[in-house]
Amino acid sequence: MPSGASIRGIVEQDRKIKNLARQFPERFAIAQFLETEIETEESRRRAPRKTGALASSIRTEGPEINGRSIKTAVTAGGPDAPYAIYVHENLFAHHPVGQAKFIESTLNESAPYMLRRIAARFYQTDW
């Protein structure tokens, strides 16, 4: 039976990563942006394709540093694809290429690993 040591280790590791973000917010924000770019690319790959405008409208926004908060986002839509939210949310539409929830599914799948991915990039990037 596994001990609780590994869970405590993960909690401690997450605490250390969050402290790094507080100490070096700009550097951490860049690492977060670069990891969000990966999610943006995967969202584009999953986006339904009829004309290509929807996939082309998917962008990474940020980083936005506000106190202890660093935010990045994956967005879609705009003038070239004003229907993005409808396509994203419509679970009943048939898409020969792509899927509904093309952004949400990508982010949900990566969420458990994102903090550690950002930390790895924080350490690996040649600043």
Backbone atoms as SQL, in Angstrom:
CREATE TABLE atoms (id INTEGER PRIMARY KEY, chain TEXT, resi INTEGER, resn TEXT, atom TEXT, x REAL, y REAL, z REAL);
INSERT INTO atoms VALUES
  (1, 'A', 1, 'MET', 'N', 0.848, -1.177, 0.000),
  (2, 'A', 1, 'MET', 'CA', 0.000, 0.000, 0.000),
  (3, 'A', 1, 'MET', 'C', 0.899, 1.248, 0.000),
  (4, 'A', 2, 'PRO', 'N', 0.636, 2.215, -0.915),
  (5, 'A', 2, 'PRO', 'CA', 1.482, 3.404, -0.986),
  (6, 'A', 2, 'PRO', 'C', 1.341, 4.278, 0.255),
  (7, 'A', 3, 'SER', 'N', 2.439, 4.926, 0.596),
  (8, 'A', 3, 'SER', 'CA', 2.395, 5.844, 1.738),
  (9, 'A', 3, 'SER', 'C', 1.935, 7.214, 1.288),
  (10, 'A', 4, 'GLY', 'N', 1.658, 8.095, 2.215),
  (11, 'A', 4, 'GLY', 'CA', 1.257, 9.460, 1.906),
  (12, 'A', 4, 'GLY', 'C', 2.425, 10.355, 1.531),
  (13, 'A', 5, 'ALA', 'N', 3.630, 9.798, 1.531),
  (14, 'A', 5, 'ALA', 'CA', 4.819, 10.608, 1.244),
  (15, 'A', 5, 'ALA', 'C', 4.771, 11.217, -0.146),
  (16, 'A', 6, 'SER', 'N', 4.304, 10.466, -1.111),
  (17, 'A', 6, 'SER', 'CA', 4.297, 11.002, -2.477),
  (18, 'A', 6, 'SER', 'C', 3.300, 12.145, -2.605),
  (19, 'A', 7, 'ILE', 'N', 2.186, 12.064, -1.944),
  (20, 'A', 7, 'ILE', 'CA', 1.208, 13.159, -2.000),
  (21, 'A', 7, 'ILE', 'C', 1.788, 14.392, -1.313),
  (22, 'A', 8, 'ARG', 'N', 2.403, 14.222, -0.157),
  (23, 'A', 8, 'ARG', 'CA', 3.035, 15.350, 0.523),
  (24, 'A', 8, 'ARG', 'C', 4.140, 15.935, -0.348),
  (25, 'A', 9, 'GLY', 'N', 4.874, 15.084, -1.053),
  (26, 'A', 9, 'GLY', 'CA', 5.931, 15.560, -1.935),
  (27, 'A', 9, 'GLY', 'C', 5.391, 16.419, -3.058),
  (28, 'A', 10, 'ILE', 'N', 4.264, 16.031, -3.622),
  (29, 'A', 10, 'ILE', 'CA', 3.645, 16.804, -4.703),
  (30, 'A', 10, 'ILE', 'C', 3.161, 18.145, -4.173),
  (31, 'A', 11, 'VAL', 'N', 2.545, 18.147, -3.009),
  (32, 'A', 11, 'VAL', 'CA', 2.067, 19.391, -2.401),
  (33, 'A', 11, 'VAL', 'C', 3.240, 20.331, -2.142),
  (34, 'A', 12, 'GLU', 'N', 4.329, 19.783, -1.620),
  (35, 'A', 12, 'GLU', 'CA', 5.517, 20.587, -1.344),
  (36, 'A', 12, 'GLU', 'C', 6.114, 21.121, -2.645),
  (37, 'A', 13, 'GLN', 'N', 6.162, 20.297, -3.668),
  (38, 'A', 13, 'GLN', 'CA', 6.688, 20.733, -4.957),
  (39, 'A', 13, 'GLN', 'C', 5.836, 21.871, -5.530),
  (40, 'A', 14, 'ASP', 'N', 4.527, 21.733, -5.466),
  (41, 'A', 14, 'ASP', 'CA', 3.642, 22.793, -5.948),
  (42, 'A', 14, 'ASP', 'C', 3.846, 24.085, -5.177),
  (43, 'A', 15, 'ARG', 'N', 4.047, 23.994, -3.874),
  (44, 'A', 15, 'ARG', 'CA', 4.291, 25.179, -3.055),
  (45, 'A', 15, 'ARG', 'C', 5.580, 25.870, -3.495),
  (46, 'A', 16, 'LYS', 'N', 6.619, 25.094, -3.750),
  (47, 'A', 16, 'LYS', 'CA', 7.889, 25.661, -4.193),
  (48, 'A', 16, 'LYS', 'C', 7.745, 26.340, -5.553),
  (49, 'A', 17, 'ILE', 'N', 6.999, 25.729, -6.449),
  (50, 'A', 17, 'ILE', 'CA', 6.782, 26.321, -7.776),
  (51, 'A', 17, 'ILE', 'C', 6.036, 27.638, -7.643),
  (52, 'A', 18, 'LYS', 'N', 5.018, 27.682, -6.820),
  (53, 'A', 18, 'LYS', 'CA', 4.257, 28.918, -6.624),
  (54, 'A', 18, 'LYS', 'C', 5.127, 30.009, -5.995),
  (55, 'A', 19, 'ASN', 'N', 6.059, 29.631, -5.113),
  (56, 'A', 19, 'ASN', 'CA', 6.988, 30.607, -4.549),
  (57, 'A', 19, 'ASN', 'C', 7.902, 31.176, -5.629),
  (58, 'A', 20, 'LEU', 'N', 8.327, 30.337, -6.563),
  (59, 'A', 20, 'LEU', 'CA', 9.136, 30.825, -7.687),
  (60, 'A', 20, 'LEU', 'C', 8.362, 31.860, -8.493),
  (61, 'A', 21, 'ALA', 'N', 7.098, 31.591, -8.715),
  (62, 'A', 21, 'ALA', 'CA', 6.255, 32.530, -9.468),
  (63, 'A', 21, 'ALA', 'C', 6.172, 33.872, -8.752),
  (64, 'A', 22, 'ARG', 'N', 6.101, 33.852, -7.425),
  (65, 'A', 22, 'ARG', 'CA', 6.050, 35.102, -6.664),
  (66, 'A', 22, 'ARG', 'C', 7.392, 35.840, -6.706),
  (67, 'A', 23, 'GLN', 'N', 8.493, 35.092, -6.697),
  (68, 'A', 23, 'GLN', 'CA', 9.815, 35.710, -6.697),
  (69, 'A', 23, 'GLN', 'C', 10.219, 36.240, -8.077),
  (70, 'A', 24, 'PHE', 'N', 9.813, 35.549, -9.131),
  (71, 'A', 24, 'PHE', 'CA', 10.214, 35.899, -10.492),
  (72, 'A', 24, 'PHE', 'C', 8.988, 35.946, -11.412),
  (73, 'A', 25, 'PRO', 'N', 8.045, 36.862, -11.163),
  (74, 'A', 25, 'PRO', 'CA', 6.786, 36.830, -11.917),
  (75, 'A', 25, 'PRO', 'C', 6.956, 37.004, -13.425),
  (76, 'A', 26, 'GLU', 'N', 7.865, 37.858, -13.861),
  (77, 'A', 26, 'GLU', 'CA', 8.020, 38.071, -15.305),
  (78, 'A', 26, 'GLU', 'C', 8.560, 36.818, -15.984),
  (79, 'A', 27, 'ARG', 'N', 9.542, 36.215, -15.383),
  (80, 'A', 27, 'ARG', 'CA', 10.136, 34.987, -15.945),
  (81, 'A', 27, 'ARG', 'C', 9.109, 33.859, -15.944),
  (82, 'A', 28, 'PHE', 'N', 8.373, 33.738, -14.854),
  (83, 'A', 28, 'PHE', 'CA', 7.343, 32.704, -14.764),
  (84, 'A', 28, 'PHE', 'C', 6.238, 32.966, -15.791),
  (85, 'A', 29, 'ALA', 'N', 5.889, 34.237, -15.999),
  (86, 'A', 29, 'ALA', 'CA', 4.846, 34.594, -16.972),
  (87, 'A', 29, 'ALA', 'C', 5.254, 34.194, -18.383),
  (88, 'A', 30, 'ILE', 'N', 6.522, 34.382, -18.716),
  (89, 'A', 30, 'ILE', 'CA', 6.990, 33.978, -20.047),
  (90, 'A', 30, 'ILE', 'C', 6.898, 32.461, -20.203),
  (91, 'A', 31, 'ALA', 'N', 7.325, 31.734, -19.172),
  (92, 'A', 31, 'ALA', 'CA', 7.236, 30.272, -19.208),
  (93, 'A', 31, 'ALA', 'C', 5.780, 29.829, -19.347),
  (94, 'A', 32, 'GLN', 'N', 4.889, 30.491, -18.632),
  (95, 'A', 32, 'GLN', 'CA', 3.461, 30.153, -18.711),
  (96, 'A', 32, 'GLN', 'C', 2.921, 30.449, -20.109),
  (97, 'A', 33, 'PHE', 'N', 3.300, 31.577, -20.673),
  (98, 'A', 33, 'PHE', 'CA', 2.866, 31.925, -22.026),
  (99, 'A', 33, 'PHE', 'C', 3.321, 30.869, -23.027),
  (100, 'A', 34, 'LEU', 'N', 4.570, 30.447, -22.933),
  (101, 'A', 34, 'LEU', 'CA', 5.099, 29.457, -23.873),
  (102, 'A', 34, 'LEU', 'C', 4.376, 28.119, -23.749),
  (103, 'A', 35, 'GLU', 'N', 4.022, 27.734, -22.541),
  (104, 'A', 35, 'GLU', 'CA', 3.251, 26.501, -22.357),
  (105, 'A', 35, 'GLU', 'C', 1.816, 26.668, -22.866),
  (106, 'A', 36, 'THR', 'N', 1.254, 27.845, -22.691),
  (107, 'A', 36, 'THR', 'CA', -0.099, 28.098, -23.201),
  (108, 'A', 36, 'THR', 'C', -0.111, 28.055, -24.722),
  (109, 'A', 37, 'GLU', 'N', 0.972, 28.473, -25.352),
  (110, 'A', 37, 'GLU', 'CA', 1.084, 28.386, -26.811),
  (111, 'A', 37, 'GLU', 'C', 0.934, 26.945, -27.294),
  (112, 'A', 38, 'ILE', 'N', 1.448, 25.995, -26.542),
  (113, 'A', 38, 'ILE', 'CA', 1.299, 24.579, -26.890),
  (114, 'A', 38, 'ILE', 'C', -0.175, 24.197, -26.865),
  (115, 'A', 39, 'GLU', 'N', -0.896, 24.677, -25.859),
  (116, 'A', 39, 'GLU', 'CA', -2.327, 24.386, -25.754),
  (117, 'A', 39, 'GLU', 'C', -3.106, 25.052, -26.889),
  (118, 'A', 40, 'THR', 'N', -2.677, 26.240, -27.271),
  (119, 'A', 40, 'THR', 'CA', -3.314, 26.940, -28.382),
  (120, 'A', 40, 'THR', 'C', -3.163, 26.130, -29.664),
  (121, 'A', 41, 'GLU', 'N', -1.981, 25.627, -29.898),
  (122, 'A', 41, 'GLU', 'CA', -1.726, 24.835, -31.111),
  (123, 'A', 41, 'GLU', 'C', -2.573, 23.565, -31.116),
  (124, 'A', 42, 'GLU', 'N', -2.682, 22.906, -29.971),
  (125, 'A', 42, 'GLU', 'CA', -3.509, 21.694, -29.890),
  (126, 'A', 42, 'GLU', 'C', -4.982, 22.035, -30.091),
  (127, 'A', 43, 'SER', 'N', -5.423, 23.177, -29.570),
  (128, 'A', 43, 'SER', 'CA', -6.813, 23.608, -29.772),
  (129, 'A', 43, 'SER', 'C', -7.085, 23.848, -31.257),
  (130, 'A', 44, 'ARG', 'N', -6.130, 24.443, -31.946),
  (131, 'A', 44, 'ARG', 'CA', -6.275, 24.645, -33.401),
  (132, 'A', 44, 'ARG', 'C', -6.413, 23.305, -34.118),
  (133, 'A', 45, 'ARG', 'N', -5.618, 22.339, -33.699),
  (134, 'A', 45, 'ARG', 'CA', -5.659, 21.013, -34.316),
  (135, 'A', 45, 'ARG', 'C', -7.031, 20.361, -34.122),
  (136, 'A', 46, 'ARG', 'N', -7.657, 20.592, -32.975),
  (137, 'A', 46, 'ARG', 'CA', -8.950, 19.982, -32.658),
  (138, 'A', 46, 'ARG', 'C', -10.150, 20.772, -33.174),
  (139, 'A', 47, 'ALA', 'N', -9.935, 22.000, -33.608),
  (140, 'A', 47, 'ALA', 'CA', -11.057, 22.851, -34.031),
  (141, 'A', 47, 'ALA', 'C', -11.726, 22.280, -35.281),
  (142, 'A', 48, 'PRO', 'N', -13.051, 22.342, -35.339),
  (143, 'A', 48, 'PRO', 'CA', -13.748, 21.926, -36.553),
  (144, 'A', 48, 'PRO', 'C', -13.292, 22.761, -37.745),
  (145, 'A', 49, 'ARG', 'N', -13.226, 22.127, -38.901),
  (146, 'A', 49, 'ARG', 'CA', -12.768, 22.813, -40.108),
  (147, 'A', 49, 'ARG', 'C', -13.853, 22.779, -41.175),
  (148, 'A', 50, 'LYS', 'N', -14.289, 23.936, -41.521),
  (149, 'A', 50, 'LYS', 'CA', -15.153, 24.071, -42.695),
  (150, 'A', 50, 'LYS', 'C', -14.438, 25.000, -43.673),
  (151, 'A', 51, 'THR', 'N', -14.076, 26.179, -43.189),
  (152, 'A', 51, 'THR', 'CA', -13.331, 27.135, -44.023),
  (153, 'A', 51, 'THR', 'C', -11.911, 27.348, -43.506),
  (154, 'A', 52, 'GLY', 'N', -11.647, 26.976, -42.256),
  (155, 'A', 52, 'GLY', 'CA', -10.345, 27.224, -41.642),
  (156, 'A', 52, 'GLY', 'C', -10.301, 28.501, -40.823),
  (157, 'A', 53, 'ALA', 'N', -11.352, 29.322, -40.947),
  (158, 'A', 53, 'ALA', 'CA', -11.363, 30.601, -40.229),
  (159, 'A', 53, 'ALA', 'C', -11.396, 30.403, -38.716),
  (160, 'A', 54, 'LEU', 'N', -12.128, 29.410, -38.251),
  (161, 'A', 54, 'LEU', 'CA', -12.225, 29.180, -36.813),
  (162, 'A', 54, 'LEU', 'C', -10.861, 28.801, -36.237),
  (163, 'A', 55, 'ALA', 'N', -10.205, 27.837, -36.833),
  (164, 'A', 55, 'ALA', 'CA', -8.881, 27.427, -36.347),
  (165, 'A', 55, 'ALA', 'C', -7.899, 28.591, -36.407),
  (166, 'A', 56, 'SER', 'N', -7.973, 29.386, -37.445),
  (167, 'A', 56, 'SER', 'CA', -7.069, 30.534, -37.589),
  (168, 'A', 56, 'SER', 'C', -7.332, 31.614, -36.549),
  (169, 'A', 57, 'SER', 'N', -8.537, 31.638, -35.999),
  (170, 'A', 57, 'SER', 'CA', -8.880, 32.667, -35.014),
  (171, 'A', 57, 'SER', 'C', -8.398, 32.331, -33.608),
  (172, 'A', 58, 'ILE', 'N', -7.915, 31.129, -33.383),
  (173, 'A', 58, 'ILE', 'CA', -7.500, 30.706, -32.042),
  (174, 'A', 58, 'ILE', 'C', -6.153, 31.337, -31.710),
  (175, 'A', 59, 'ARG', 'N', -6.104, 32.004, -30.562),
  (176, 'A', 59, 'ARG', 'CA', -4.933, 32.782, -30.147),
  (177, 'A', 59, 'ARG', 'C', -4.590, 32.538, -28.673),
  (178, 'A', 60, 'THR', 'N', -3.338, 32.833, -28.352),
  (179, 'A', 60, 'THR', 'CA', -2.900, 32.882, -26.953),
  (180, 'A', 60, 'THR', 'C', -2.925, 34.333, -26.529),
  (181, 'A', 61, 'GLU', 'N', -3.536, 34.601, -25.383),
  (182, 'A', 61, 'GLU', 'CA', -3.559, 35.955, -24.833),
  (183, 'A', 61, 'GLU', 'C', -2.771, 35.990, -23.536),
  (184, 'A', 62, 'GLY', 'N', -2.182, 37.132, -23.264),
  (185, 'A', 62, 'GLY', 'CA', -1.423, 37.316, -22.042),
  (186, 'A', 62, 'GLY', 'C', 0.056, 37.294, -22.359),
  (187, 'A', 63, 'PRO', 'N', 0.870, 37.187, -21.344),
  (188, 'A', 63, 'PRO', 'CA', 0.493, 37.043, -19.947),
  (189, 'A', 63, 'PRO', 'C', 0.082, 38.370, -19.325),
  (190, 'A', 64, 'GLU', 'N', -0.780, 38.265, -18.355),
  (191, 'A', 64, 'GLU', 'CA', -1.231, 39.416, -17.580),
  (192, 'A', 64, 'GLU', 'C', -0.847, 39.157, -16.128),
  (193, 'A', 65, 'ILE', 'N', 0.000, 40.007, -15.598),
  (194, 'A', 65, 'ILE', 'CA', 0.430, 39.879, -14.201),
  (195, 'A', 65, 'ILE', 'C', -0.336, 40.898, -13.389),
  (196, 'A', 66, 'ASN', 'N', -1.060, 40.421, -12.393),
  (197, 'A', 66, 'ASN', 'CA', -1.852, 41.290, -11.537),
  (198, 'A', 66, 'ASN', 'C', -1.639, 40.833, -10.096),
  (199, 'A', 67, 'GLY', 'N', -0.701, 41.477, -9.422),
  (200, 'A', 67, 'GLY', 'CA', -0.376, 41.063, -8.056),
  (201, 'A', 67, 'GLY', 'C', 0.237, 39.686, -8.065),
  (202, 'A', 68, 'ARG', 'N', -0.386, 38.742, -7.380),
  (203, 'A', 68, 'ARG', 'CA', 0.124, 37.375, -7.299),
  (204, 'A', 68, 'ARG', 'C', -0.470, 36.479, -8.370),
  (205, 'A', 69, 'SER', 'N', -1.231, 37.054, -9.271),
  (206, 'A', 69, 'SER', 'CA', -1.908, 36.281, -10.313),
  (207, 'A', 69, 'SER', 'C', -1.223, 36.494, -11.666),
  (208, 'A', 70, 'ILE', 'N', -0.965, 35.403, -12.361),
  (209, 'A', 70, 'ILE', 'CA', -0.430, 35.453, -13.714),
  (210, 'A', 70, 'ILE', 'C', -1.434, 34.711, -14.591),
  (211, 'A', 71, 'LYS', 'N', -1.982, 35.414, -15.580),
  (212, 'A', 71, 'LYS', 'CA', -3.018, 34.815, -16.422),
  (213, 'A', 71, 'LYS', 'C', -2.601, 34.782, -17.883),
  (214, 'A', 72, 'THR', 'N', -2.886, 33.658, -18.500),
  (215, 'A', 72, 'THR', 'CA', -2.818, 33.524, -19.944),
  (216, 'A', 72, 'THR', 'C', -4.130, 32.864, -20.355),
  (217, 'A', 73, 'ALA', 'N', -4.478, 32.978, -21.618),
  (218, 'A', 73, 'ALA', 'CA', -5.739, 32.399, -22.077),
  (219, 'A', 73, 'ALA', 'C', -5.614, 31.916, -23.511),
  (220, 'A', 74, 'VAL', 'N', -6.436, 30.941, -23.845),
  (221, 'A', 74, 'VAL', 'CA', -6.608, 30.499, -25.222),
  (222, 'A', 74, 'VAL', 'C', -7.991, 30.987, -25.628),
  (223, 'A', 75, 'THR', 'N', -8.053, 31.778, -26.699),
  (224, 'A', 75, 'THR', 'CA', -9.326, 32.349, -27.137),
  (225, 'A', 75, 'THR', 'C', -9.577, 31.999, -28.602),
  (226, 'A', 76, 'ALA', 'N', -10.828, 32.133, -29.000),
  (227, 'A', 76, 'ALA', 'CA', -11.214, 31.906, -30.399),
  (228, 'A', 76, 'ALA', 'C', -12.324, 32.872, -30.753),
  (229, 'A', 77, 'GLY', 'N', -12.441, 33.144, -32.031),
  (230, 'A', 77, 'GLY', 'CA', -13.533, 33.995, -32.498),
  (231, 'A', 77, 'GLY', 'C', -13.020, 35.298, -33.063),
  (232, 'A', 78, 'GLY', 'N', -13.821, 36.331, -32.908),
  (233, 'A', 78, 'GLY', 'CA', -13.483, 37.621, -33.479),
  (234, 'A', 78, 'GLY', 'C', -14.227, 37.833, -34.792),
  (235, 'A', 79, 'PRO', 'N', -13.882, 38.862, -35.518),
  (236, 'A', 79, 'PRO', 'CA', -14.606, 39.208, -36.745),
  (237, 'A', 79, 'PRO', 'C', -14.609, 38.106, -37.802),
  (238, 'A', 80, 'ASP', 'N', -13.532, 37.328, -37.880),
  (239, 'A', 80, 'ASP', 'CA', -13.455, 36.284, -38.897),
  (240, 'A', 80, 'ASP', 'C', -14.178, 34.997, -38.507),
  (241, 'A', 81, 'ALA', 'N', -14.481, 34.827, -37.237),
  (242, 'A', 81, 'ALA', 'CA', -15.169, 33.622, -36.756),
  (243, 'A', 81, 'ALA', 'C', -16.075, 33.967, -35.583),
  (244, 'A', 82, 'PRO', 'N', -17.093, 34.829, -35.807),
  (245, 'A', 82, 'PRO', 'CA', -17.963, 35.247, -34.704),
  (246, 'A', 82, 'PRO', 'C', -18.815, 34.104, -34.141),
  (247, 'A', 83, 'TYR', 'N', -18.847, 33.001, -34.824),
  (248, 'A', 83, 'TYR', 'CA', -19.640, 31.836, -34.430),
  (249, 'A', 83, 'TYR', 'C', -18.858, 30.883, -33.517),
  (250, 'A', 84, 'ALA', 'N', -17.649, 31.244, -33.115),
  (251, 'A', 84, 'ALA', 'CA', -16.751, 30.345, -32.380),
  (252, 'A', 84, 'ALA', 'C', -17.400, 29.752, -31.138),
  (253, 'A', 85, 'ILE', 'N', -18.062, 30.558, -30.342),
  (254, 'A', 85, 'ILE', 'CA', -18.653, 30.048, -29.098),
  (255, 'A', 85, 'ILE', 'C', -19.740, 29.017, -29.395),
  (256, 'A', 86, 'TYR', 'N', -20.529, 29.258, -30.431),
  (257, 'A', 86, 'TYR', 'CA', -21.578, 28.308, -30.809),
  (258, 'A', 86, 'TYR', 'C', -20.968, 26.966, -31.213),
  (259, 'A', 87, 'VAL', 'N', -19.948, 27.008, -32.050),
  (260, 'A', 87, 'VAL', 'CA', -19.313, 25.769, -32.506),
  (261, 'A', 87, 'VAL', 'C', -18.644, 25.065, -31.329),
  (262, 'A', 88, 'HIS', 'N', -18.002, 25.823, -30.456),
  (263, 'A', 88, 'HIS', 'CA', -17.325, 25.237, -29.298),
  (264, 'A', 88, 'HIS', 'C', -18.307, 24.518, -28.382),
  (265, 'A', 89, 'GLU', 'N', -19.479, 25.111, -28.164),
  (266, 'A', 89, 'GLU', 'CA', -20.429, 24.595, -27.181),
  (267, 'A', 89, 'GLU', 'C', -21.435, 23.589, -27.736),
  (268, 'A', 90, 'ASN', 'N', -21.609, 23.511, -29.043),
  (269, 'A', 90, 'ASN', 'CA', -22.635, 22.644, -29.625),
  (270, 'A', 90, 'ASN', 'C', -22.167, 21.192, -29.668),
  (271, 'A', 91, 'LEU', 'N', -22.616, 20.419, -28.690),
  (272, 'A', 91, 'LEU', 'CA', -22.221, 19.017, -28.590),
  (273, 'A', 91, 'LEU', 'C', -22.979, 18.119, -29.563),
  (274, 'A', 92, 'PHE', 'N', -24.011, 18.643, -30.201),
  (275, 'A', 92, 'PHE', 'CA', -24.844, 17.829, -31.080),
  (276, 'A', 92, 'PHE', 'C', -24.470, 17.963, -32.548),
  (277, 'A', 93, 'ALA', 'N', -23.635, 18.911, -32.874),
  (278, 'A', 93, 'ALA', 'CA', -23.226, 19.105, -34.269),
  (279, 'A', 93, 'ALA', 'C', -22.253, 18.008, -34.681),
  (280, 'A', 94, 'HIS', 'N', -22.376, 17.581, -35.917),
  (281, 'A', 94, 'HIS', 'CA', -21.429, 16.605, -36.461),
  (282, 'A', 94, 'HIS', 'C', -20.333, 17.371, -37.198),
  (283, 'A', 95, 'HIS', 'N', -19.090, 17.080, -36.843),
  (284, 'A', 95, 'HIS', 'CA', -17.956, 17.725, -37.489),
  (285, 'A', 95, 'HIS', 'C', -17.119, 16.641, -38.178),
  (286, 'A', 96, 'PRO', 'N', -17.077, 16.630, -39.506),
  (287, 'A', 96, 'PRO', 'CA', -16.241, 15.635, -40.191),
  (288, 'A', 96, 'PRO', 'C', -14.767, 15.753, -39.780),
  (289, 'A', 97, 'VAL', 'N', -14.333, 16.965, -39.469),
  (290, 'A', 97, 'VAL', 'CA', -12.980, 17.217, -38.974),
  (291, 'A', 97, 'VAL', 'C', -13.109, 18.084, -37.735),
  (292, 'A', 98, 'GLY', 'N', -12.474, 17.680, -36.646),
  (293, 'A', 98, 'GLY', 'CA', -12.511, 18.477, -35.426),
  (294, 'A', 98, 'GLY', 'C', -13.619, 18.054, -34.481),
  (295, 'A', 99, 'GLN', 'N', -13.789, 18.835, -33.431),
  (296, 'A', 99, 'GLN', 'CA', -14.729, 18.474, -32.370),
  (297, 'A', 99, 'GLN', 'C', -15.234, 19.709, -31.650),
  (298, 'A', 100, 'ALA', 'N', -16.350, 19.546, -30.957),
  (299, 'A', 100, 'ALA', 'CA', -16.821, 20.577, -30.033),
  (300, 'A', 100, 'ALA', 'C', -15.858, 20.606, -28.845),
  (301, 'A', 101, 'LYS', 'N', -15.921, 21.652, -28.064),
  (302, 'A', 101, 'LYS', 'CA', -15.082, 21.796, -26.861),
  (303, 'A', 101, 'LYS', 'C', -13.599, 21.690, -27.205),
  (304, 'A', 102, 'PHE', 'N', -13.228, 22.210, -28.365),
  (305, 'A', 102, 'PHE', 'CA', -11.857, 22.076, -28.848),
  (306, 'A', 102, 'PHE', 'C', -10.848, 22.799, -27.972),
  (307, 'A', 103, 'ILE', 'N', -11.239, 23.856, -27.285),
  (308, 'A', 103, 'ILE', 'CA', -10.334, 24.531, -26.340),
  (309, 'A', 103, 'ILE', 'C', -10.457, 23.883, -24.962),
  (310, 'A', 104, 'GLU', 'N', -11.675, 23.747, -24.494),
  (311, 'A', 104, 'GLU', 'CA', -11.908, 23.223, -23.147),
  (312, 'A', 104, 'GLU', 'C', -11.288, 21.844, -22.949),
  (313, 'A', 105, 'SER', 'N', -11.461, 20.945, -23.912),
  (314, 'A', 105, 'SER', 'CA', -10.922, 19.594, -23.758),
  (315, 'A', 105, 'SER', 'C', -9.399, 19.621, -23.661),
  (316, 'A', 106, 'THR', 'N', -8.782, 20.458, -24.453),
  (317, 'A', 106, 'THR', 'CA', -7.323, 20.580, -24.425),
  (318, 'A', 106, 'THR', 'C', -6.847, 21.049, -23.053),
  (319, 'A', 107, 'LEU', 'N', -7.467, 22.099, -22.540),
  (320, 'A', 107, 'LEU', 'CA', -7.048, 22.652, -21.247),
  (321, 'A', 107, 'LEU', 'C', -7.354, 21.700, -20.098),
  (322, 'A', 108, 'ASN', 'N', -8.487, 21.017, -20.150),
  (323, 'A', 108, 'ASN', 'CA', -8.826, 20.059, -19.090),
  (324, 'A', 108, 'ASN', 'C', -7.823, 18.913, -19.041),
  (325, 'A', 109, 'GLU', 'N', -7.385, 18.451, -20.203),
  (326, 'A', 109, 'GLU', 'CA', -6.430, 17.348, -20.237),
  (327, 'A', 109, 'GLU', 'C', -5.058, 17.762, -19.720),
  (328, 'A', 110, 'SER', 'N', -4.659, 18.991, -19.958),
  (329, 'A', 110, 'SER', 'CA', -3.322, 19.421, -19.539),
  (330, 'A', 110, 'SER', 'C', -3.293, 19.996, -18.126),
  (331, 'A', 111, 'ALA', 'N', -4.428, 20.348, -17.574),
  (332, 'A', 111, 'ALA', 'CA', -4.476, 21.026, -16.269),
  (333, 'A', 111, 'ALA', 'C', -3.691, 20.326, -15.169),
  (334, 'A', 112, 'PRO', 'N', -3.788, 19.004, -15.015),
  (335, 'A', 112, 'PRO', 'CA', -3.042, 18.366, -13.916),
  (336, 'A', 112, 'PRO', 'C', -1.528, 18.478, -14.051),
  (337, 'A', 113, 'TYR', 'N', -1.028, 18.750, -15.248),
  (338, 'A', 113, 'TYR', 'CA', 0.404, 18.771, -15.513),
  (339, 'A', 113, 'TYR', 'C', 0.962, 20.168, -15.759),
  (340, 'A', 114, 'MET', 'N', 0.093, 21.142, -15.902),
  (341, 'A', 114, 'MET', 'CA', 0.524, 22.457, -16.371),
  (342, 'A', 114, 'MET', 'C', 1.516, 23.135, -15.426),
  (343, 'A', 115, 'LEU', 'N', 1.272, 23.130, -14.147),
  (344, 'A', 115, 'LEU', 'CA', 2.174, 23.815, -13.214),
  (345, 'A', 115, 'LEU', 'C', 3.585, 23.234, -13.300),
  (346, 'A', 116, 'ARG', 'N', 3.694, 21.930, -13.371),
  (347, 'A', 116, 'ARG', 'CA', 5.006, 21.305, -13.465),
  (348, 'A', 116, 'ARG', 'C', 5.650, 21.553, -14.832),
  (349, 'A', 117, 'ARG', 'N', 4.849, 21.626, -15.885),
  (350, 'A', 117, 'ARG', 'CA', 5.389, 21.953, -17.210),
  (351, 'A', 117, 'ARG', 'C', 5.959, 23.369, -17.227),
  (352, 'A', 118, 'ILE', 'N', 5.229, 24.298, -16.603),
  (353, 'A', 118, 'ILE', 'CA', 5.705, 25.681, -16.535),
  (354, 'A', 118, 'ILE', 'C', 7.006, 25.739, -15.738),
  (355, 'A', 119, 'ALA', 'N', 7.055, 25.013, -14.621),
  (356, 'A', 119, 'ALA', 'CA', 8.271, 25.003, -13.799),
  (357, 'A', 119, 'ALA', 'C', 9.448, 24.423, -14.582),
  (358, 'A', 120, 'ALA', 'N', 9.216, 23.360, -15.329),
  (359, 'A', 120, 'ALA', 'CA', 10.288, 22.765, -16.129),
  (360, 'A', 120, 'ALA', 'C', 10.799, 23.775, -17.158),
  (361, 'A', 121, 'ARG', 'N', 9.900, 24.480, -17.801),
  (362, 'A', 121, 'ARG', 'CA', 10.310, 25.490, -18.792),
  (363, 'A', 121, 'ARG', 'C', 11.039, 26.644, -18.089),
  (364, 'A', 122, 'PHE', 'N', 10.578, 27.013, -16.902),
  (365, 'A', 122, 'PHE', 'CA', 11.221, 28.056, -16.102),
  (366, 'A', 122, 'PHE', 'C', 12.702, 27.729, -15.899),
  (367, 'A', 123, 'TYR', 'N', 12.991, 26.474, -15.584),
  (368, 'A', 123, 'TYR', 'CA', 14.369, 26.059, -15.326),
  (369, 'A', 123, 'TYR', 'C', 15.163, 25.779, -16.588),
  (370, 'A', 124, 'GLN', 'N', 14.498, 25.316, -17.656),
  (371, 'A', 124, 'GLN', 'CA', 15.201, 24.921, -18.869),
  (372, 'A', 124, 'GLN', 'C', 15.534, 26.078, -19.798),
  (373, 'A', 125, 'THR', 'N', 14.750, 27.140, -19.749),
  (374, 'A', 125, 'THR', 'CA', 14.952, 28.243, -20.669),
  (375, 'A', 125, 'THR', 'C', 16.252, 28.962, -20.342),
  (376, 'A', 126, 'ASP', 'N', 17.023, 29.257, -21.369),
  (377, 'A', 126, 'ASP', 'CA', 18.284, 29.972, -21.196),
  (378, 'A', 126, 'ASP', 'C', 17.968, 31.473, -21.104),
  (379, 'A', 127, 'TRP', 'N', 17.915, 31.985, -19.908),
  (380, 'A', 127, 'TRP', 'CA', 17.557, 33.385, -19.685),
  (381, 'A', 127, 'TRP', 'C', 18.791, 34.198, -19.837);
